[in-house]
Amino acid sequence: MSYYLIQGSYTPEAWAALVKNPQNRLELNRAITEKIGVTIVGGWLALGEYDFVLIIQAPDNISEAAFLMVGLAGSALKSIKTTPLITWGEGVEAMKKAGAVASEYKPPSS
Protein backbone atom coordinates (compact mmCIF):
# COMPACT_ATOMS: atom_id res chain seq x y z
CA MET A 1 0.00 0.00 0.00
CA SER A 2 1.25 3.46 -0.90
CA TYR A 3 0.67 6.72 0.91
CA TYR A 4 -0.27 10.02 -0.73
CA LEU A 5 -0.51 13.60 0.52
CA ILE A 6 -3.60 15.26 -0.99
CA GLN A 7 -4.03 19.03 -0.84
CA GLY A 8 -7.22 20.56 -2.18
CA SER A 9 -9.26 23.72 -2.40
CA TYR A 10 -13.03 24.08 -2.51
CA THR A 11 -14.91 26.30 -4.95
CA PRO A 12 -16.65 29.38 -3.52
CA GLU A 13 -19.97 27.59 -4.11
CA ALA A 14 -18.83 24.60 -2.05
CA TRP A 15 -17.76 26.90 0.81
CA ALA A 16 -21.13 28.68 0.67
CA ALA A 17 -22.89 25.31 0.95
CA LEU A 18 -20.67 24.27 3.88
CA VAL A 19 -21.28 27.53 5.72
CA LYS A 20 -25.03 27.13 5.20
CA ASN A 21 -24.96 23.45 6.19
CA PRO A 22 -21.78 22.66 8.21
CA GLN A 23 -20.66 19.06 7.90
CA ASN A 24 -17.61 16.86 8.36
CA ARG A 25 -16.84 15.96 4.74
CA LEU A 26 -14.05 13.64 5.87
CA GLU A 27 -16.43 11.32 7.69
CA LEU A 28 -19.11 11.57 4.99
CA ASN A 29 -16.66 10.46 2.30
CA ARG A 30 -14.77 7.76 4.21
CA ALA A 31 -17.18 4.92 3.29
CA ILE A 32 -17.21 5.92 -0.38
CA THR A 33 -13.43 5.95 -0.65
CA GLU A 34 -13.12 2.55 0.99
CA LYS A 35 -15.29 1.09 -1.82
CA ILE A 36 -12.47 1.90 -4.27
CA GLY A 37 -9.76 0.56 -1.95
CA VAL A 38 -8.59 3.90 -0.57
CA THR A 39 -8.23 4.52 3.16
CA ILE A 40 -8.25 8.04 4.55
CA VAL A 41 -5.54 7.91 7.22
CA GLY A 42 -6.17 11.45 8.39
CA GLY A 43 -7.53 14.76 7.24
CA TRP A 44 -7.42 18.38 8.33
CA LEU A 45 -8.80 21.72 7.26
CA ALA A 46 -5.94 24.05 6.40
CA LEU A 47 -5.41 27.80 6.52
CA GLY A 48 -3.41 28.92 3.54
CA GLU A 49 -3.05 28.00 -0.12
CA TYR A 50 -5.17 24.85 0.29
CA ASP A 51 -8.42 24.36 2.19
CA PHE A 52 -7.79 20.78 3.29
CA VAL A 53 -5.02 18.23 3.59
CA LEU A 54 -5.45 14.46 3.54
CA ILE A 55 -3.14 11.52 4.00
CA ILE A 56 -4.54 8.54 2.14
CA GLN A 57 -3.38 4.99 1.58
CA ALA A 58 -4.11 3.25 -1.71
CA PRO A 59 -3.04 -0.08 -3.17
CA ASP A 60 -1.87 1.50 -6.44
CA ASN A 61 -1.84 4.66 -8.56
CA ILE A 62 -5.04 3.64 -10.35
CA SER A 63 -6.99 3.57 -7.07
CA GLU A 64 -5.47 6.91 -6.05
CA ALA A 65 -6.41 8.40 -9.43
CA ALA A 66 -9.96 7.08 -9.06
CA PHE A 67 -10.11 8.79 -5.64
CA LEU A 68 -9.13 12.11 -7.25
CA MET A 69 -11.57 11.66 -10.12
CA VAL A 70 -14.46 11.09 -7.72
CA GLY A 71 -13.58 14.31 -5.89
CA LEU A 72 -13.15 16.37 -9.04
CA ALA A 73 -16.25 14.99 -10.75
CA GLY A 74 -18.43 16.41 -7.98
CA SER A 75 -17.38 19.96 -9.02
CA ALA A 76 -16.87 21.08 -5.40
CA LEU A 77 -13.10 21.34 -5.83
CA LYS A 78 -11.27 24.07 -7.69
CA SER A 79 -7.81 22.52 -7.28
CA ILE A 80 -6.14 19.40 -6.02
CA LYS A 81 -2.49 18.42 -5.63
CA THR A 82 -1.09 14.94 -4.99
CA THR A 83 2.32 14.11 -3.55
CA PRO A 84 3.30 10.43 -3.43
CA LEU A 85 4.92 9.57 -0.09
CA ILE A 86 7.32 6.84 0.95
CA THR A 87 7.93 5.52 4.44
CA TRP A 88 11.26 6.02 6.18
CA GLY A 89 11.93 2.31 5.69
CA GLU A 90 11.38 2.66 1.94
CA GLY A 91 13.58 5.76 1.99
CA VAL A 92 16.41 3.84 3.65
CA GLU A 93 16.07 1.10 1.01
CA ALA A 94 16.29 3.79 -1.70
CA MET A 95 19.36 5.30 -0.02
CA LYS A 96 21.08 1.90 0.01
CA LYS A 97 20.22 1.31 -3.64
CA ALA A 98 21.49 4.77 -4.59
CA GLY A 99 24.62 4.25 -2.50
CA ALA A 100 25.46 1.11 -4.47
CA VAL A 101 25.89 3.11 -7.68
CA ALA A 102 26.50 6.69 -6.47
CA SER A 103 30.28 6.52 -7.07
CA GLU A 104 29.64 5.64 -10.73
CA TYR A 105 27.51 8.72 -11.40
CA LYS A 106 29.24 11.64 -13.06
CA PRO A 107 27.37 14.97 -13.02
CA PRO A 108 27.29 17.10 -16.16
CA SER A 109 30.38 19.27 -16.46
CA SER A 110 30.46 22.82 -17.71
Stockholm file with secondary structure:
# STOCKHOLM 1.0

chainA/1-110         MSYYLIQGSYTPEAWAALVKNPQNRLELNRAITEKIGVTIVGGWLALGEYDFVLIIQAPDNISEAAFLMVGLAGSALKSIKTTPLITWGEGVEAMKKAGAVASEYKPPSS
#=GR chainA/1-110 SS CEEEEEEEEECHHHHHHHHHSCCCHHHHHHHHHHHTTCEEEEEEECSSSCSEEEEEEESSHHHHHHHHHHHHHTTCEEEEEEEEECCHHHHHHHHHHHHHHGGGCCCCCC
#=GC SS_cons         CEEEEEEEEECHHHHHHHHHSCCCHHHHHHHHHHHTTCEEEEEEECSSSCSEEEEEEESSHHHHHHHHHHHHHTTCEEEEEEEEECCHHHHHHHHHHHHHHGGGCCCCCC
//
